[in-house]
């Protein structure tokens, strides 16, 4: 088996120089890096990446922490973060920690001590608990903002406000907002944005809180019908799906009766691409969170930063239309 010493001898450099050329090329002259890499390729040498990271005082592993694996909204975030981590020669591990109270910090701390940094998705945990979790090491908070923490957020609140405004403009005089889980930061942002957007022009009915589940959506059907509203903006795709299922079971399924806003890809998948839709790019959210975390692994930022990613609203050429469902 070819060793690092073999590569160094073939390139005519010391073993330490060969190691730096392969692991920290920024510290070695470019021509030396090129010679060492050529020697490694010729000899078929495969660097031990774990050892390389450990030599720099790191594990080479970063964690993406979510409160549950039941919410499909997290899946593209994980995929995007993993892709970006791979580009930087980092390994991503996914862990579940709710961080609802102080007891949840013990397990999170054990994880934080074993990785170089964390991307943290904690939509419901108290601010002080989430902030304490972020203090264990380099951390980027996703889809939530807390003072003193670097964060990346999909600006769904602005998208929900735009959607509600356009529903009102399309002639709807009654809109229902189906709220998300109790304590959710994004739910508070979306609810406030919708209320400010429609003002006194529309009778706005807020129902909830609801868990982001299909069953919760089914259970809202009677309240939605009783409200007399003709448009519904659900907090989550799963809630919207449940509502649509229940409405259709009650025979409320023709265009114009009750329009339920949609996540674009899901709406297209069920053949309801003629309803208003919100498009959250979870893959981008994950990639940008990882991109923000990577520099923090080398040195803490001068100050925490906040970034909000734009969220698209797709409006059908013909409206109103048959029921579909909402974004996360």
N, C-alpha and C positions, 0 to 999 in steps of 0.2 A: 504494500500500500504506500502510495506517495505521501510524504510528510511535508510539513512546512519547511523543514531543514533542507529537503531535496530541492524545493522551489527556490529557496534562498541561494543555494549553491549554484543552481542552473542560471540564476539571474545575476550572480556575482555580487550579492549584497549580504548583509548580516541577517540572521533570523528575525531580529527585532524590527529591522527595516522592512523585511518582507511582510511581517505581520501588520505593521502600520500601513503599508501600501494597499493591503487587501481590506483592512477594517476601517482605517481613517486616512483615505487618500489625500484629504485636504492638508495633511501634515507632512506630505512627502512630495518631492519634486515630480512634476508630471512625467518626465522621461523615465524616472525610476519606477513610477507606478505602471507605466506602459510595459516596461521590461519585466516586472514581476508578474503582471497579469498574463503576459505572453508565455512566461515560463510555466505558470500554473495551468494554462490551457494546454500547452504542449505535453505536460506531464500528467494531465488529467486530475489535477488536485482539486478537491472540493472542500472549501473552508468549513470549519465547524462554527456555524453562526452563533450557536448558544455560547460557545466559549468566547467568541468575539464580543458579544454583548456583555458577558460577565467580566471580561477584561476592562471594560469601560464602566464597571460598577452598575450594570443594568441587567435585567432579566430578558429583555427583548420581547416582553409580553405586556400587552395593555388589555384592560377589561372594559367591556360595555355592559353596564348594569341596568336592568329593567325591573319593574315591579312585578311583572307577570309575563308568562309566555302565551297567554290566552289572547292577547290583543294583536291582531294582524298588522296594526299600524307600525309595530316595532320591526317587523321583518325586513322591509327595504332599508330601514336605518342601519340594521346590522349588516346587511349586504354591502351598502355603500361604505361603511366604516371599515369593513374587512378588506374591501378592494383597495382603499387608500392606505391601510396599514401594510398590506402586501407590497405596495410600491415602495415603502420605506423599510422593507425587510423586518417588519414587526409581526408578531403573532397576536391575533385577537382571540380573547376568550369571552364568553357570554355568561353572565351570572344573574341570578334573581335575588334581589333584596328589596323589600317593600319600603323600609325606612319610615315606617309609620310612627315609631316612638324610639326612645333611647335604647331599648332592648335590641332594636334592629341594627344599632351601630357596632355591636360586638363582632358579628359575623362579617360585616362590611370592612371593619378595620383589619381583620385577618386577611381578607382578600387584598386590601390596599397595600399591605406590607409585602405581598408577594409579586406585585406587578409594578410596572414603571409609571403608570398613570391610568386614569379612568375617564370614560365617557359615561355620564350619569343621567339616566332618564328617571325622574322622580316627580311625577305630576301631582302627587297628593301629600307627600310628606311635609311636616311643619318646616318652616324656613330655618329655624335654628338647628333642627336635626340634619337637614340637607347641607347646611353650611358647615356643620361639624364633620360630616362625611367628606366634604370637599377639602377639609383641612388636613386630611391624612396624606395627601400627595397631589401631584398635578391632576386637575380635574376640569372637564368641560361639561357644563350642564346643558341638556338638550330639551327644547320645547318648553322652557320655563326660564324666568328671569328672577334672580335673587341678588340683592345688593352685595357687592364684593366678590361675585363669582363670574368667571368667563362663561358666556352662554351663546348658543346658536338656537334660534327659534324660527319655526315656520310661521309666518305672519297670517295665520288663519283668521284672526280677529278682523283684520281689514277686509279679507275676502268674504267673510260672513256678512259684514256690514254692507259691502257692495252688492252681495246677493240679495239681502233684505231690501235694499234701496230699489233694486231693479224689479223685484217682485211687487213692491208697492207701485212702482211706475207702470207695471203691466196690468194694474187694475185690481190686485188683491187688496181687500180691505181688512182681512183677518189673517194673521200669521201666527203660527205656533212655533216656539223654540223648545225643543226637547233637550233639556240640560244633561250634562255628563255627570260623572261620579262626584259625590260630595267632597269638597275640598280641592277639586281640580283647578289648577292655576289657569289652564287654557279655557276651561268652562267659564270662569269669571270674566276673562278677557272677551270671549265671544258674546256672552250674554250682554255685557255692557256695551259692546260695539253695535250690536243689533238694535238695542234700545235707543242708543244715541242716533243711529242712522234713520230710523223710521219716525221718531218723535211722536207727534200727535196725528200723523197722517194715517196710521194703521192701528187697528186694535191688536196689540201684541199680547199673546198669552204665553207665559213661561211655565213649563211643566218640568218637574224633576225635584231633586237630582235622581238620575238613573245610572246604573252600571252600564258599561258599554257592551251590552249583550243583545243577542237576537231576542231572547225571551223578554227582556225589558221593553223592546220595541213593540212586541206583540201586545203587551199589557197596556200600552198607551192608546190603543186604537179607540176605545170608547170615549176617553177624554178628548181626543183629537176631534172625533165626530161631534161630540157635544159642544165643543167650542164654537162650531160654526165656521171655523177658518177654512180657507181654500188653498193655503200654502203652508208647508211645514219645513223647517230647517232643523234637522237632527244634529246633535253633537257628534255622533259616530256612525260610521257605515253600518255596523251591526245593529244599532238601534233603528236606523232607517230601513234596513232589510226586514226586520221584524214587523215594523209598522206596515210596510207595503204588503207583506204576506197577510197580515190580519185584515187590512182594508179590502184586499181582493177576496178574502174569504167571506166578507160581509157584502160583497157585490159593489163595493165602492172602487171602481177601477177604470171608469171611462174618463177621457180627457176632460180636464176642466173641473172635475169634482174636488179632488184634493191633490195638489202637486207637491211631491216630496223631493227636495233638492238632492243632487246626486254627486257621488264621486265619479269622475269621468270614466275611468277604466271599467269600473263595476257596472255603470249604466250601459256602456257599450256592450259589455259581456252579456247582459240580459236583454239586449235589443231595445233599450230605452234611451237612445242617444239624442232624443229631442226634448230633454229637460235641462234646466240649469244645473251646472255641475262645477264642483270645486276640485282642483287638481293639486294635491300636495305631493311634491317630489321627495319621498322619504329617502331615496338613494342619495340625492344631493345633500339632504340634511345630515346623513351619516358621514358622507365624504367630507363635508365642510367641518363637522365636529372633530373628525380625526385630524384634518389639516390644521385645526386650531390647537389640538392637543400636542402634536409632534414637536413644535418648537419649545413647548413648556417642559418637555422631558429633558432638554439640555439646560435650560435656565428659566426661572420664573419670569413672567412678563412684568414690565414696569407697573402696569395697572391692569385690572380685569377689563375685558372688553365684552361688549354686547353686539350681536349681529342678528338682524331679522331678514330672513329670506322671503322673497316675494312668492305669493301663491296665486295662481291663475284662476279666474272664473270664466267658464265657458257658457255662453248664452245661446240657446238654440234659435234658429231663424224663425221657427214657429212656436208660439207659446200661448196658452198653457198646453201641457202635454200630459201623457200618461205617467203614472207614478214610477219613481225609481228611488234612489237613496243618496245619503249624504257622505261627506268626507269624515275622516276620523273624528 
